[in-house]
Amino acid sequence: MKKFDVIVLGVGSMGSAACYYLSQAGANVLGLEQFSITHDQGSHAGQSRIIRKAYFEHPDYVPLLHRAYENWQELEAITGHQVFFKTGLFYAGPRHHELIDGTIRSAQLHAIGLETLDASKRNQNFPQFELPDNAITLLEPNAGFVTPERAILLFVEQAIRHGATIKSHQHVTGWKNLGTHVEVTTAEETYCCDKLVVTAGPWASKILPFVEKHLTVTRQVVAWFKPRQWEMFEFGRFPCWLVAEEGIPGAFYGFPILPSANFGPPIGLKVAYHYPGLIVDPDHVNRTDTSQEGNVLTNAVKRFMPQGFDQLLSVKTCLYTNSTDEHFVLDFLPNTDQKVVMATGFSGHGFKFSSVVGEILRDLALKGTTTQPIGFLRLDRLVQ
Ligand SMILES: Cc1cc2nc3c(=O)[nH]c(=O)nc-3n(C[C@H](O)[C@H](O)[C@H](O)COP(=O)(O)OP(=O)(O)OC[C@H]3O[C@@H](n4cnc5c(N)ncnc54)[C@H](O)[C@@H]3O)c2cc1C
């Protein structure tokens, strides 16, 4: 049986970063991925993920975001490839909405640059939006997007260069803690390791039934539009954005049009809705019948970004793994003597953190502790 210091189960967003940081620290690592690296069946496909620091979800994420930004920069320096693109992030919504209130609160608490735009400045700088007069509009100039597929490939490439073994198309069927070591089984082979890191994304509950009642997997639909005026929405001119509307839960968000020669498909103006969609089994997702969500996105664009809609070009489905409080779970699995580490429940806002999560998983697996402030992300808050 082949023996490793650490096995990383699932080489997607968090697993690829974990493989990199673990192998860079000298650990003998095996990464097992059921599909290819990368793929569009889980949570990481679709060109772009917003990254921001004025974190409306909880100000305790901000120190982790500082570190995530540093680590993205380090990945770029090591590889010579850009993964973070600064576009600024335009926020709009009612003053009392969690999006606006939480963004202002985190920015004030952590001194994050955030401008309030009055109606005339908003109309002058961002004529793409048509919003109610009483909408609060903010700009976080240092926010932007990161490129998920490119980042995962770079982490995996670096991990391999540091000696990691990465096996794709290897579905892990089970694992056992045997006290002295952990056994991990795929259809083809059984491996053993000192520590198991589970980064299985939407499949986490299947591999860790203990966390099943704390997680739901939802189908999220993302759309790409042909706008009326292409230039108005291009990268370099148009920012990333997040818009909340009175009486509608969650928020709509989107990106500038990215040149497909550099960023790959799909083509067009990407728009999505940050709110849990239909609950699904990740192994049986209907990815064809998406007309209902497509209509919601089309209507949103027509409402507050009318120049953005000429034609719906394409839609894609992606999966959220929502924890019951929509905060991440970064912890040891109980009753495993710290042999099993898990990173799950990223609830539709995790990718920007993957560069710091990889480092945290390295610390937990190799040292049993981390200096990063993750106390608020422990599992026991959900289990009580
Ligand atoms: C539509 C959409 C938009 C989003 N927008 C943003 C955003 O703007 N900003 C942001 O920060 N985040 C965003 N997110 C969230 C972010 O993408 C996720 O939080 C993140 O990708 C989760 O990473 P993960 O590693 O948990 O899952 P994944 O990246 O899916 O990785 C899990 C991997 O484990 C593998 N695996 C599972 N089970 C097994 C097994 N038994 N054997 C072998 N391999 C296995 C899977 O195949 C997969 O590759 C968005 C998500 C979606 C769906």
PDBQT file of the ligand as one rigid body, heavy atoms in Angstrom, charges set to zero:
ROOT
HETATM    1  C1  LIG A 401     -21.949  30.345  -9.581  1.00  0.00    +0.000 C 
HETATM    2  C2  LIG A 401     -20.926  30.537  -8.517  1.00  0.00    +0.000 A 
HETATM    3  C3  LIG A 401     -20.406  31.793  -8.313  1.00  0.00    +0.000 A 
HETATM    4  C4  LIG A 401     -19.468  32.030  -7.308  1.00  0.00    +0.000 A 
HETATM    5  N1  LIG A 401     -18.940  33.279  -7.156  1.00  0.00    +0.000 NA
HETATM    6  C5  LIG A 401     -17.962  33.490  -6.232  1.00  0.00    +0.000 A 
HETATM    7  C6  LIG A 401     -17.325  34.749  -6.145  1.00  0.00    +0.000 A 
HETATM    8  O1  LIG A 401     -17.624  35.678  -6.905  1.00  0.00    +0.000 OA
HETATM    9  N2  LIG A 401     -16.329  34.908  -5.222  1.00  0.00    +0.000 N 
HETATM   10  C7  LIG A 401     -15.950  33.890  -4.391  1.00  0.00    +0.000 A 
HETATM   11  O2  LIG A 401     -15.034  34.098  -3.576  1.00  0.00    +0.000 OA
HETATM   12  N3  LIG A 401     -16.555  32.668  -4.453  1.00  0.00    +0.000 NA
HETATM   13  C8  LIG A 401     -17.540  32.452  -5.339  1.00  0.00    +0.000 A 
HETATM   14  N4  LIG A 401     -18.131  31.230  -5.458  1.00  0.00    +0.000 N 
HETATM   15  C9  LIG A 401     -17.823  30.192  -4.470  1.00  0.00    +0.000 C 
HETATM   16  C10 LIG A 401     -16.556  29.434  -4.760  1.00  0.00    +0.000 C 
HETATM   17  O3  LIG A 401     -16.414  29.174  -6.132  1.00  0.00    +0.000 OA
HETATM   18  C11 LIG A 401     -16.610  28.162  -3.929  1.00  0.00    +0.000 C 
HETATM   19  O4  LIG A 401     -16.794  28.530  -2.560  1.00  0.00    +0.000 OA
HETATM   20  C12 LIG A 401     -15.349  27.340  -4.071  1.00  0.00    +0.000 C 
HETATM   21  O5  LIG A 401     -15.088  27.047  -5.424  1.00  0.00    +0.000 OA
HETATM   22  C13 LIG A 401     -15.508  26.043  -3.272  1.00  0.00    +0.000 C 
HETATM   23  O6  LIG A 401     -14.326  25.292  -3.405  1.00  0.00    +0.000 OA
HETATM   24  P1  LIG A 401     -14.258  23.756  -3.020  1.00  0.00    +0.000 P 
HETATM   25  O7  LIG A 401     -12.836  23.388  -3.086  1.00  0.00    +0.000 OA
HETATM   26  O8  LIG A 401     -15.025  23.562  -1.742  1.00  0.00    +0.000 OA
HETATM   27  O9  LIG A 401     -15.108  23.005  -4.160  1.00  0.00    +0.000 OA
HETATM   28  P2  LIG A 401     -14.595  22.547  -5.632  1.00  0.00    +0.000 P 
HETATM   29  O10 LIG A 401     -13.782  23.601  -6.272  1.00  0.00    +0.000 OA
HETATM   30  O11 LIG A 401     -15.809  22.064  -6.360  1.00  0.00    +0.000 OA
HETATM   31  O12 LIG A 401     -13.630  21.334  -5.324  1.00  0.00    +0.000 OA
HETATM   32  C14 LIG A 401     -14.069  20.118  -4.734  1.00  0.00    +0.000 C 
HETATM   33  C15 LIG A 401     -13.387  19.010  -5.511  1.00  0.00    +0.000 C 
HETATM   34  O13 LIG A 401     -13.481  17.789  -4.824  1.00  0.00    +0.000 OA
HETATM   35  C16 LIG A 401     -13.636  16.771  -5.791  1.00  0.00    +0.000 C 
HETATM   36  N5  LIG A 401     -14.207  15.589  -5.132  1.00  0.00    +0.000 N 
HETATM   37  C17 LIG A 401     -15.340  15.540  -4.405  1.00  0.00    +0.000 A 
HETATM   38  N6  LIG A 401     -15.577  14.290  -3.956  1.00  0.00    +0.000 NA
HETATM   39  C18 LIG A 401     -14.568  13.518  -4.407  1.00  0.00    +0.000 A 
HETATM   40  C19 LIG A 401     -14.273  12.148  -4.283  1.00  0.00    +0.000 A 
HETATM   41  N7  LIG A 401     -15.072  11.312  -3.602  1.00  0.00    +0.000 N 
HETATM   42  N8  LIG A 401     -13.149  11.678  -4.872  1.00  0.00    +0.000 NA
HETATM   43  C20 LIG A 401     -12.322  12.511  -5.550  1.00  0.00    +0.000 A 
HETATM   44  N9  LIG A 401     -12.576  13.843  -5.722  1.00  0.00    +0.000 NA
HETATM   45  C21 LIG A 401     -13.682  14.335  -5.145  1.00  0.00    +0.000 A 
HETATM   46  C22 LIG A 401     -14.571  17.423  -6.803  1.00  0.00    +0.000 C 
HETATM   47  O14 LIG A 401     -14.608  16.758  -8.026  1.00  0.00    +0.000 OA
HETATM   48  C23 LIG A 401     -14.019  18.821  -6.869  1.00  0.00    +0.000 C 
HETATM   49  O15 LIG A 401     -13.043  18.966  -7.884  1.00  0.00    +0.000 OA
HETATM   50  C24 LIG A 401     -19.070  30.961  -6.463  1.00  0.00    +0.000 A 
HETATM   51  C25 LIG A 401     -19.597  29.684  -6.668  1.00  0.00    +0.000 A 
HETATM   52  C26 LIG A 401     -20.509  29.465  -7.691  1.00  0.00    +0.000 A 
HETATM   53  C27 LIG A 401     -21.073  28.095  -7.883  1.00  0.00    +0.000 C 
ENDROOT
TORSDOF 0
